[in-house]
């Protein structure tokens, strides 16, 4: 089913160009096409793995979907709204619905803030919750959701392991109840067991009835964690596969 009621995200013929550079600076016209006509859809409750080798355009595709990298062509429809030409001002109210988890849990969290404050900060910025006490209670609830607990609320990032920091990053992203969650190489800084646990958590997160998840990765160990897998080569999707698991119909 490919209608607005079912799909949160619809991408049609998306292209991204980068200006070429020389030793004298940037040339006048774009000359490198990093993303070449990508089309895909994501349904509610679906997780899509966007996979390929480094440099194939998968992260650029993700950033263009979020309008953090300007598309050069094509169309991006988010929750029924064509956001392709939205300005920064028009995108601002949508940012709470479109969240990103980056690959480096060591660099993505402010080391001077407690875990409670890190999770509550996006809620305070977006006006979610009536008080700091209410936001702290929500932070505690989110830590439980990601498999940690209230004992971590007053700790600092340097007191956590890499896997725990990535769980905090997930809790922080979930604090605004996003409809689209993009995870850019979420296991790159983690060892195998921790990476697998994070992927299992993200798969659970992606099953929410009004959310979809995109996992950008080149790690073959986690390709199968999505419901579908889009394979990218040289800026193009060359195949989209449905992932079947034991016990699925």
C-alpha positions as CSV (number, residue, x, y, z in Angstrom):
1,X,0.0,0.0,0.0
2,X,1.5,3.3,-1.1
3,X,-0.9,6.0,0.1
4,X,-0.5,9.0,2.4
5,X,-2.5,7.3,5.2
6,X,0.0,4.4,5.2
7,X,3.3,6.0,4.3
8,X,5.2,8.4,6.6
9,X,7.9,9.0,4.0
10,X,7.8,9.1,0.2
11,X,11.0,9.9,-1.8
12,X,10.8,10.3,-5.5
13,X,13.8,10.6,-7.9
14,X,16.0,12.3,-5.2
15,X,19.2,13.8,-6.5
16,X,22.0,15.6,-4.7
17,X,24.9,17.5,-6.4
18,X,28.1,18.7,-4.8
19,X,30.2,21.5,-6.2
20,X,33.6,20.4,-7.4
21,X,36.6,22.0,-5.8
22,X,40.1,22.9,-6.9
23,X,43.2,24.2,-5.2
24,X,41.8,27.6,-6.0
25,X,38.5,27.0,-4.3
26,X,35.0,26.1,-5.4
27,X,34.1,26.2,-9.1
28,X,31.0,27.9,-10.4
29,X,28.8,25.0,-11.2
30,X,28.0,21.7,-9.4
31,X,29.8,18.8,-11.1
32,X,29.5,15.8,-8.7
33,X,26.2,13.9,-8.4
34,X,26.3,12.0,-5.2
35,X,22.7,10.8,-5.2
36,X,21.2,9.8,-8.5
37,X,17.5,9.5,-8.7
38,X,16.6,7.6,-5.5
39,X,13.0,6.6,-4.9
40,X,11.7,4.8,-1.8
41,X,8.8,4.7,0.7
42,X,8.5,3.9,4.3
43,X,5.3,2.8,6.0
44,X,4.3,3.3,9.6
45,X,5.9,0.8,11.9
46,X,8.6,-0.1,9.3
47,X,12.4,-0.1,9.5
48,X,14.4,0.2,6.4
49,X,18.2,-0.5,6.2
50,X,20.0,1.7,3.7
51,X,23.2,-0.2,3.0
52,X,26.3,0.1,0.9
53,X,30.0,0.7,0.9
54,X,31.5,4.0,2.2
55,X,31.0,6.8,-0.3
56,X,28.0,5.3,-2.1
57,X,25.7,8.1,-1.1
58,X,23.6,6.6,1.7
59,X,24.4,9.2,4.4
60,X,23.9,12.0,1.8
61,X,20.5,10.5,1.0
62,X,19.5,10.5,4.6
63,X,20.6,14.1,5.2
64,X,18.7,15.2,2.0
65,X,15.6,13.5,3.3
66,X,15.9,15.5,6.4
67,X,16.6,18.7,4.4
68,X,19.9,19.1,6.1
69,X,21.6,18.7,2.7
70,X,19.7,20.5,0.0
71,X,18.4,18.2,-2.7
72,X,19.2,19.1,-6.3
73,X,16.2,17.4,-7.7
74,X,13.3,15.1,-6.9
75,X,10.7,15.2,-4.2
76,X,10.4,14.3,-0.5
77,X,7.0,13.9,1.1
78,X,6.9,13.6,4.9
79,X,3.6,12.6,6.5
80,X,1.7,13.9,3.6
81,X,3.6,17.2,3.3
82,X,5.9,18.0,0.4
83,X,9.0,19.4,2.2
84,X,11.3,19.4,-0.8
85,X,11.5,23.2,-1.0
86,X,10.9,24.0,2.6
87,X,13.1,26.8,4.1
88,X,14.9,26.4,7.5
89,X,12.1,28.4,9.1
90,X,9.4,26.1,7.6
91,X,11.3,23.0,8.7
92,X,11.8,24.1,12.3
93,X,8.4,22.9,13.6
94,X,8.9,19.6,11.8
95,X,12.3,18.9,13.4
96,X,10.7,17.4,16.5
97,X,9.1,14.8,14.2
98,X,12.3,14.0,12.4
99,X,15.2,12.9,14.7
100,X,18.7,11.7,14.0
101,X,21.0,9.3,15.9
102,X,24.6,9.7,15.0
103,X,27.3,7.0,14.9
104,X,29.5,8.4,17.6
105,X,27.9,8.1,21.1
106,X,31.1,9.7,22.5
107,X,30.8,12.9,20.6
108,X,27.0,13.3,20.3
109,X,26.4,14.0,24.1
110,X,27.5,17.1,25.9
111,X,29.9,15.8,28.6
112,X,29.0,18.7,31.0
113,X,25.3,17.6,31.2
114,X,23.8,14.9,33.3
115,X,21.9,12.1,31.5
116,X,18.6,13.6,32.8
117,X,19.4,17.0,31.4
118,X,20.6,15.5,28.1
119,X,17.3,13.7,27.6
120,X,15.2,16.6,28.8
121,X,16.9,19.3,26.8
122,X,15.1,18.7,23.5
123,X,11.8,18.7,25.4
124,X,12.6,22.0,27.0
125,X,13.6,23.5,23.6
126,X,10.4,22.4,21.9
127,X,8.2,23.3,24.9
128,X,7.2,19.7,25.8
129,X,6.3,19.2,29.4
130,X,5.0,21.8,31.9
131,X,8.0,21.8,34.2
132,X,11.5,20.6,34.7
133,X,10.1,18.0,37.1
134,X,7.8,16.6,34.5
135,X,10.6,16.4,31.9
136,X,12.8,14.6,34.4
137,X,10.1,12.1,35.0
138,X,9.8,11.6,31.3
139,X,13.6,11.2,31.0
140,X,13.4,8.4,33.7
141,X,10.6,6.7,31.7
142,X,12.7,6.9,28.5
143,X,15.7,5.4,30.2
144,X,13.5,2.4,31.2
145,X,12.3,2.2,27.6
146,X,15.9,1.8,26.3
147,X,16.8,-0.8,29.0
148,X,18.7,1.4,31.5
149,X,17.0,2.8,34.6
150,X,16.6,5.8,36.9
151,X,20.0,5.1,38.6
152,X,21.6,6.7,35.5
153,X,19.7,10.0,35.6
154,X,22.4,11.9,37.5
155,X,25.4,10.4,35.9
156,X,27.5,12.0,33.2
157,X,28.4,10.6,29.7
158,X,32.0,9.7,30.7
159,X,30.6,7.4,33.4
160,X,28.8,5.2,30.8
161,X,30.0,2.6,28.4
162,X,29.7,3.2,24.6
163,X,26.6,1.0,24.4
164,X,25.0,2.9,27.3
165,X,25.7,6.2,25.7
166,X,24.1,5.1,22.5
167,X,21.0,4.1,24.5
168,X,21.0,7.6,26.0
169,X,21.2,9.1,22.5
170,X,18.2,6.9,21.4
171,X,16.2,8.0,24.5
172,X,17.0,11.6,23.7
173,X,15.8,11.2,20.1
174,X,12.6,9.5,21.4
175,X,11.8,12.3,23.8
176,X,10.0,14.2,21.1
177,X,8.1,11.2,19.8
178,X,9.4,11.5,16.3
179,X,7.6,10.0,13.3
180,X,10.9,9.5,11.4
181,X,14.0,8.3,13.1
182,X,17.2,8.2,11.0
183,X,20.2,6.3,12.5
184,X,23.5,7.1,10.8
185,X,25.9,4.1,11.3
186,X,24.5,3.6,14.9
187,X,26.8,0.7,15.7
188,X,30.1,2.0,14.1
189,X,31.7,2.9,17.5
190,X,30.4,-0.3,19.3
191,X,31.7,-3.8,19.5
192,X,29.7,-6.7,18.2
193,X,27.6,-7.7,21.2
194,X,26.7,-4.0,22.0
195,X,26.0,-3.3,18.4
196,X,23.6,-6.2,18.2
197,X,21.8,-5.0,21.4
198,X,21.4,-1.5,20.0
199,X,20.0,-2.9,16.7
200,X,17.5,-5.0,18.6
201,X,16.4,-1.9,20.5
202,X,16.1,0.1,17.3
203,X,14.0,-2.6,15.7
204,X,11.6,-2.5,18.7
205,X,11.5,1.3,18.5
206,X,10.6,1.1,14.8
207,X,7.5,-1.0,15.5
208,X,5.7,2.0,17.0
209,X,2.5,2.4,15.0
210,X,3.2,6.0,14.0
211,X,6.9,5.8,13.4
212,X,9.4,4.6,10.7
213,X,13.1,4.1,11.1
214,X,15.9,4.4,8.6
215,X,19.2,2.6,9.5
216,X,22.2,3.8,7.4
217,X,25.0,1.3,7.6
218,X,27.9,-0.4,5.8
219,X,28.1,-3.1,8.5
220,X,27.1,-6.4,7.0
221,X,26.4,-7.8,10.5
222,X,23.3,-5.6,10.9
223,X,21.8,-5.5,7.4
224,X,19.1,-8.0,8.4
225,X,17.7,-5.9,11.3
226,X,15.3,-3.9,9.1
227,X,12.0,-5.0,7.6
228,X,13.4,-4.1,4.1
229,X,16.9,-3.5,2.8
230,X,17.8,-1.0,0.1
231,X,21.2,-1.6,-1.5
232,X,23.0,1.5,-2.8
233,X,25.9,1.6,-5.3
234,X,27.3,4.8,-6.7
235,X,24.4,6.9,-5.6
236,X,21.7,4.6,-6.9
237,X,19.4,2.0,-5.3
238,X,20.2,-1.2,-7.1
239,X,17.7,-3.4,-5.2
240,X,15.2,-3.4,-2.4
241,X,14.8,-6.7,-0.5
242,X,12.2,-7.8,2.0
243,X,13.8,-9.3,5.1
244,X,12.1,-12.6,6.2
245,X,12.6,-14.0,9.6
246,X,11.8,-17.3,11.2
247,X,8.2,-17.3,12.4
248,X,7.1,-14.6,9.9
249,X,4.2,-15.3,7.7
